[in-house]
């Protein structure tokens, strides 16, 4: 049961949590749920609490975001299609941060930004096409940084200068701009892993574990250290199937 109307403490905590996690547009309140939007993320979120000590609630309509969150929905009445409950503010903030990261990278937000930026740009010459491609690659990298939370999922490296936006299916082989900019067609890898992946010297199985080419030296394998497998979904896996058959050097 949410507190309705919201008390000063709950209202201020909801506003602070929303603002610090990318949802800075205050859109009002309805039945105890404060509504927020963003200039960079699509749609709205609803925030509420049972009281100043919690639990805290998030409601949203983004089905694709919910699928990636990996959180259990709660059975309660309220706005939007999906609702989540959190016992403490720490978990509440963490979930909001992830909601924002996913909302700005899924499903076609990168494509819309790309189309807006290249509207009217010529593509007649190689130089002009390279300008357009660079714009797309910069957008792709920025959205992968959000999706993978600013770190290489294999190694944990988070220095931006050492991270690369790795296409699974290469830019030139994609059938459309939508596929080129889809974050599920990308991995955020540290520079050494990116070089090996791009040249087909390493790929990943369906569980996100590395597979090494027989042409890769033992010394090189030893330098390709990793902590945990990639966290993949079916959209990644179907593209990695292509990588394994078309780019990976098996022998």
C-alpha positions in Angstrom: 0.0 0.0 0.0 1.6 3.3 -1.0 1.4 6.4 1.0 -1.1 8.8 -0.6 -0.6 11.6 -0.8 3.1 11.4 -0.3 4.6 13.0 2.8 7.3 15.6 2.5 10.1 13.0 3.2 8.8 10.5 0.7 8.2 13.2 -1.9 11.7 14.5 -1.5 13.4 11.1 -1.5 11.6 10.1 -4.7 12.5 13.4 -6.4 16.2 13.1 -5.4 16.4 9.4 -6.5 14.8 10.3 -9.9 17.0 13.3 -10.4 20.3 11.5 -9.5 19.5 8.7 -11.9 18.6 10.6 -15.1 14.9 11.3 -14.6 14.9 15.0 -13.9 11.5 16.0 -15.4 8.9 16.3 -12.6 5.5 15.4 -14.2 3.3 15.4 -11.2 1.7 12.9 -8.8 -1.2 10.6 -9.0 -2.6 8.4 -6.2 0.6 8.5 -4.2 2.9 7.8 -7.2 5.3 10.6 -8.3 5.8 10.7 -12.1 9.1 11.6 -13.7 10.5 11.7 -17.2 13.8 12.4 -18.9 15.1 14.5 -21.8 17.4 11.6 -22.8 15.3 8.5 -22.0 11.9 7.5 -23.4 8.8 7.2 -21.4 8.0 7.8 -17.8 8.6 6.2 -14.4 6.5 6.2 -11.3 8.0 6.2 -7.8 6.3 5.7 -4.4 6.8 4.4 -0.9 4.7 2.8 1.9 6.3 5.4 4.3 9.5 7.2 5.1 11.2 3.9 6.1 10.0 2.1 2.9 9.5 -0.2 1.2 10.1 1.8 -2.0 8.3 1.2 -5.3 9.1 1.7 -9.0 6.5 1.3 -11.8 7.3 1.5 -15.5 6.0 0.4 -18.9 9.2 -0.6 -20.6 8.9 -4.3 -21.3 12.3 -4.6 -22.9 13.9 -2.9 -19.9 12.1 -5.1 -17.5 13.3 -8.2 -19.4 16.9 -7.1 -18.9 16.6 -6.0 -15.3 16.3 -9.5 -13.9 14.1 -8.4 -11.0 10.9 -10.0 -9.7 7.8 -7.8 -10.2 5.6 -7.3 -7.2 1.8 -8.0 -7.0 0.3 -4.7 -6.2 -2.1 -2.2 -7.7 -0.7 0.9 -9.3 0.2 2.7 -12.6 2.2 1.2 -15.5 2.5 -2.4 -16.5 5.3 -3.5 -14.2 5.9 -2.7 -10.5 8.9 -3.5 -8.2 9.4 -3.2 -4.5 12.6 -2.5 -2.6 13.2 -2.8 1.1 15.8 0.0 1.3 16.9 3.1 -0.5 20.2 1.5 -1.7 18.4 -1.1 -3.7 15.9 1.5 -4.9 18.7 3.8 -6.2 20.6 0.9 -7.8 17.5 -0.3 -9.7 16.7 3.2 -10.9 20.2 3.7 -12.2 20.0 0.4 -14.2 16.5 1.4 -15.5 18.0 4.6 -16.9 21.0 2.9 -18.4 18.8 0.4 -20.2 16.1 2.9 -21.2 18.7 5.1 -23.0 20.2 2.1 -24.9 17.1 0.0 -25.7 15.5 -0.8 -28.0 16.0 1.8 -30.8 17.1 4.9 -29.0 20.5 4.9 -30.6 18.9 4.7 -34.1 16.7 7.7 -33.4 19.6 9.7 -32.2 21.7 8.7 -35.3 18.9 9.6 -37.7 18.5 13.0 -36.1 22.2 13.7 -36.3 22.7 12.7 -39.9 19.6 14.2 -41.3 20.6 16.2 -44.4 24.2 15.0 -44.4 25.5 14.0 -47.8 26.8 10.5 -48.4 27.9 10.7 -52.0 31.7 10.3 -51.4 33.8 7.9 -49.3 34.8 10.8 -47.0 31.1 11.8 -46.5 30.1 8.2 -45.7 33.0 8.0 -43.3 31.7 11.0 -41.4 28.3 9.4 -41.1 29.8 6.1 -40.0 31.9 7.9 -37.3 28.8 9.6 -36.0 27.1 6.2 -35.7 30.1 4.6 -34.1 30.3 7.3 -31.5 26.6 6.9 -30.6 27.0 3.1 -30.5 30.0 3.4 -28.1 28.1 5.8 -25.8 25.1 3.5 -25.6 27.3 0.5 -25.0 28.9 2.4 -22.1 25.4 2.7 -20.6 24.4 -0.9 -21.3 27.5 -2.5 -19.9 27.7 0.0 -17.1 31.0 1.5 -18.2 33.2 -1.6 -17.7 34.5 -4.5 -19.7 32.3 -7.4 -18.4 35.1 -9.9 -18.8 37.9 -8.1 -16.9 36.1 -5.4 -14.9 38.3 -2.7 -16.5 36.5 0.6 -16.3 39.0 3.1 -17.7 37.2 4.7 -20.7 40.5 5.0 -22.7 41.0 1.3 -22.5 37.5 0.3 -23.6 36.4 -0.4 -27.1 32.9 -0.7 -28.6 33.2 -4.1 -30.4 30.6 -5.0 -33.0 29.7 -8.6 -33.0 28.4 -8.5 -36.6 30.7 -6.0 -38.3 29.4 -2.6 -39.4 29.9 -3.4 -43.1 28.0 -6.7 -42.8 25.0 -5.4 -41.0 21.8 -5.3 -43.0 20.6 -1.9 -41.7 21.5 1.0 -39.5 19.2 -0.4 -36.8 21.3 -3.5 -36.6 24.6 -1.5 -36.7 23.4 0.6 -33.7 21.7 -2.2 -31.7 23.5 -2.6 -28.4 22.8 -6.3 -28.6 25.2 -6.3 -31.5 28.0 -5.0 -29.4 30.3 -5.8 -26.5 32.2 -3.3 -24.5 35.7 -4.9 -24.3 39.1 -3.9 -23.1 41.5 -3.0 -25.9 43.3 -6.4 -26.0 40.1 -8.4 -26.0 38.7 -6.2 -28.6 41.7 -6.7 -30.9 41.5 -10.5 -30.5 37.7 -10.5 -31.0 37.8 -8.2 -34.1 40.4 -10.4 -35.8 38.6 -13.7 -35.1 41.2 -14.9 -32.7 38.6 -15.3 -29.9 34.9 -15.7 -29.8 32.3 -16.6 -27.1 30.1 -19.6 -26.5 26.4 -19.4 -25.6 27.3 -19.1 -21.9 29.6 -16.2 -22.6 32.8 -18.1 -22.1 35.8 -17.4 -24.4 36.8 -19.8 -27.1 40.3 -19.3 -28.5 41.6 -19.9 -32.0 44.2 -22.6 -32.4 46.3 -19.9 -34.2 46.5 -17.9 -31.0 49.8 -18.5 -29.2 49.9 -19.7 -25.6 51.6 -16.5 -24.5 48.8 -14.5 -26.0 46.1 -16.7 -24.4 47.9 -16.1 -21.1 47.6 -12.4 -21.5 43.9 -12.5 -22.3 42.8 -12.8 -18.6 39.2 -12.8 -17.6 37.1 -13.0 -14.4 33.6 -13.8 -15.3 31.8 -14.9 -18.5 29.7 -12.4 -20.5 26.1 -12.0 -19.4 24.3 -12.7 -22.6 20.7 -12.8 -23.8 19.3 -14.5 -26.9 19.8 -11.3 -29.0 23.5 -11.5 -28.2 23.6 -15.3 -28.8 22.2 -15.2 -32.3 24.8 -12.7 -33.4 27.6 -14.6 -31.7 26.5 -17.6 -33.7 27.2 -15.5 -36.8 30.6 -14.4 -35.4 31.6 -18.0 -34.7 30.8 -19.2 -38.2 31.9 -16.1 -40.2 34.8 -14.5 -38.4 36.3 -16.9 -35.9 39.5 -18.6 -37.1 39.0 -22.2 -36.1 42.1 -23.6 -37.7 
